[in-house]
């Protein structure tokens, strides 16, 4: 999915996405970034992105995708845990809140 297509998602349903935060400034996966910069994960490149990302209907589906691609994700985004979060919470910057 491209970020420009977000409006086409069903508003009454939660959509889950893989996300990552830069573990340090000028992180090798995203040169020039700030520490803790927030990104989604591009399904095609397995790299941080703010534009392209997969969406899943459930947290379990998103976590399953993350686990299936764990080695590729770890290689392209070292030292940063990949998490499953609700897209709406990520867009609002609330993806780090408990619950």
MOZI-V609307 format. One record per residue. N is the residue number from 0. D_LAST is the distance of its C-alpha to the last C-alpha in Angstrom with 2 decimals. Layout:
N/D_LAST
N/D_LAST
This chain:
0/25.58
1/26.78
2/24.88
3/27.73
4/26.85
5/23.39
6/25.10
7/26.29
8/22.90
9/22.34
10/20.39
11/19.21
12/17.45
13/14.32
14/15.68
15/14.20
16/15.87
17/16.44
18/16.11
19/17.50
20/18.17
21/21.73
22/22.11
23/25.25
24/27.59
25/29.90
26/27.92
27/30.30
28/28.10
29/28.21
30/31.21
31/31.24
32/27.49
33/25.87
34/23.63
35/19.92
36/21.10
37/18.60
38/19.93
39/19.42
40/21.55
41/24.86
42/25.56
43/29.29
44/29.52
45/26.42
46/26.19
47/23.95
48/24.44
49/23.63
50/25.81
51/25.56
52/22.65
53/22.00
54/19.71
55/18.49
56/17.87
57/15.09
58/12.63
59/15.23
60/18.04
61/16.63
62/16.03
63/19.50
64/21.02
65/19.66
66/21.11
67/24.37
68/24.89
69/23.64
70/27.14
71/27.85
72/24.57
73/25.14
74/28.73
75/28.12
76/25.14
77/25.93
78/23.80
79/20.61
80/17.74
81/16.97
82/13.38
83/12.35
84/10.45
85/11.03
86/14.35
87/13.99
88/11.10
89/13.34
90/16.35
91/15.09
92/14.15
93/10.52
94/9.40
95/8.95
96/6.48
97/3.76
98/0.00
